[in-house]
């Protein structure tokens, strides 16, 4: 049996997305069919549409999602029909060298559904990040479903599926931000704003938000930034040093993904401090730093994959903190939109008008 549903598809490089009817098969062994209730519009989806991630068109876009499990395939024990879940794009295997060392957040063999979703003419779709959730229903590996408290609104829960988890995890998991630390976050879009929220949650004494857009700096303050720096007007390295007694921040999180801002992060940290790269660079970008500075400043230079999260551990914990009023996830939802408004959301993203547009089905 299969299901015909509406979905947002990128048919060709750079072309506007279109609303198509797609065919979703019933789940096979190890798979789950999920009725999608909400899905955030992430910059990664725009990268897919523009051909920046690959050329396996047509792409079924959407990956930052929450919904209800409709049915499961043979051998599935993680979830049952009726479970409210957040979808994740790194379903750990449990068998690779990272998993066997007790570091499943680094899993090197994450997996997706085996069966393919298709257009009605049989053309196979490439689901964004192995999910494809700008759709009324999607097929995923059961390990991509993380059960959470069903009382949370789906448009809030789905945020943890990508951007918010990436930012919070960059602070808490990768950067190991702790009580009394000083933190600077360069780039205050969705991921950077989440890194600010994560730093605040971890008990940082100072959280310095850096961006060129005053609107994003205002949002950063609402999420826990103690200081803001408009880097269009002020040198951010000098400003961060001035705000930290001349030393630099203990942890600097780079959420832009450009060589220029990475250098700022590198020189804005204290001796033996930590730089976390969570912004995603493009393939042609190069970084040049004096090797003596890398040696002489000590500390750690890290990159953060998906906030080094373990969905089974982190998603329920963060949802609980939200329901307790300790994590303001509502602040990330700028607007809710319909499935046929994704292209307009991409345009608003270009202009910096939104933190997150969320499709609600």
Steps between C-alpha positions, in 0.01 A plus 500: 500500500613858437375849578458796265564829681587862425862603535744781416753388239803668343489370143814671369794712606400854590140458385217601733366210703164353405218321678481147362314179570747235615473130580611385846528122553391318813793447738724200448731340759652763727293783353222730624229696322448839665209740456679835499340772712761776470831561324734798528642671191877467544776661296620149414180447300586808297850358443339184362276700267797697369711189438748586773484158665469267203341449160275203580187683389212485556538569871219454751574792731443549874673337794436702819179323592266349756200275452321181598607148413230348280646152447825311545674218319622163614747498789435856615502535879602867548156642426141385453209648305361806678834615644572873464856528368764744387685389188878501498741461211769306685350166603785327677595147395624365834770296327764733354828577677361824649187331635698209642730745680197652672498813281186448292464874432797453264340199325674444166229280348171681555213357297180594322199318355588237240193540281466802272219751485414596141309734276182348354690410181745288701787750509694439823530792742807591705373597848683795657733367771326164465168638625295697243238650732341776294239233443179381657672167572859383477689171529806486725715251684339429836819619671434844355191530725549626856196478726431813709223640721193538273373809683752724321383676183646333188623829352717542811610137534614474139756777549717256692525286187774722359586866560414549866665173599809588295537831685419383852721196452788711368498684834422220744636186334785619277608817679440360849381842617477498878404718793688830506644469149515786254358418158487688170276392213582639155195487274156514659275329249302197609802288598691786663193609693464145627866499606425812706202328661715194571778710656249678721348167599845366594560789742749714305584823681523704179346417165610740225295501181669622179315577175457771237120503529349694794183289478698184567682665788165596654388137479830388650435712806161336547669159493763579762772719349645731763681720245466567128752612239404635158802387297406732213584790732757355743795263471361187668835368621580825681145522637504144634839556662382822660195324644715219645764700686734505201532122489247373248212258553537151641288362214436664164236343278520582129154459348560659160737261325738745333882531523475867605270432793692188598817710532307743718393209720857370516644830619206589726555202731707495815823305524414130525146589397276313260376585152195309375417510130131427447445723194524296181762619246481444126745266323719772347572683828856492635637598842849635558637550852858534626587157636692663783176669613319167494774353718561802723137568590434140602149384574266321262375558147188291451227451244153407613294245305132537584603640836672167577156397619362160589131542411377234743674689783475865395158541336289387800721699738462823305125451458472454877694825556266678259190371679652616831539851358880486508565495123318748278445305179198711405732792425643313201168470317458820298202378300299191416422438133324255270672235291467706182679801654851351529634693200382828657671395825829456310464857372440636852803302618716678238397836643563397861136560588447178696669289761286199402204453272324177595267304272199374695297220344 
